Amino acid sequence: IESIQQKNLLESHPILINDEQYIIDGQHRLKAAEFLKTPIFYVIDPTLGEEDIPRLQTQKNWEIKDFLRYYRGYKPDYEFVSKVCEDFKLSPQIVFVIRACTGMQNANAQFRKGNFSIKKDKVKLRNCFKHLCEIREAVKSFRTELYITAPALHAIFSIVKDENYDHQIMMYKIDKYRDN
């Protein structure tokens, strides 16, 4: 519904039905068009049957990484997120990086719409991600089985972005107090 409201592409993506008027592909588009009371476009193909339904299920909802890949080529803030994810091996935690860059819980929605923007100092942000990943690697060097969860990443990030944070002291304490 939201997609059709933004730009109605139903005419170029018609619903496929067979000669018995059984919907083979497009039942969600049909329901959305009915709800929005917009014209419904369809193609009757008598060669289609129920066995064709799985073959036509090629579309999938975009994941956050798909939006990143799409927008990074021409939106600098998306390029920044992409570079941070790549440089610091944070690609599985794209959502964490997006939220850390803005501090906003709803940043994902803006990111998906192409309206994502970073108002924070990118040099400082990059330095925080660098420190975060140095901490992660230091801990993993003696706790190899440890997986650092998203909440833990958020907690560590909140420490490293503090203006009183001293990275040398943190790294010293991680090394000295490994068992703690």
Secondary structure as GFF3:
##gff-version 3
##sequence-region A 1 180
A	DSSP	alpha_helix	2	6	.	.	.	ID=ss1
A	DSSP	beta_strand	15	17	.	.	.	ID=ss2
A	DSSP	beta_strand	23	25	.	.	.	ID=ss3
A	DSSP	alpha_helix	27	36	.	.	.	ID=ss4
A	DSSP	beta_strand	42	44	.	.	.	ID=ss5
A	DSSP	three_ten_helix	50	52	.	.	.	ID=ss6
A	DSSP	three_ten_helix	54	56	.	.	.	ID=ss7
A	DSSP	alpha_helix	64	71	.	.	.	ID=ss8
A	DSSP	alpha_helix	76	87	.	.	.	ID=ss9
A	DSSP	three_ten_helix	91	93	.	.	.	ID=ss10
A	DSSP	alpha_helix	94	102	.	.	.	ID=ss11
A	DSSP	alpha_helix	107	113	.	.	.	ID=ss12
A	DSSP	alpha_helix	122	142	.	.	.	ID=ss13
A	DSSP	alpha_helix	150	160	.	.	.	ID=ss14
A	DSSP	alpha_helix	167	176	.	.	.	ID=ss15
###
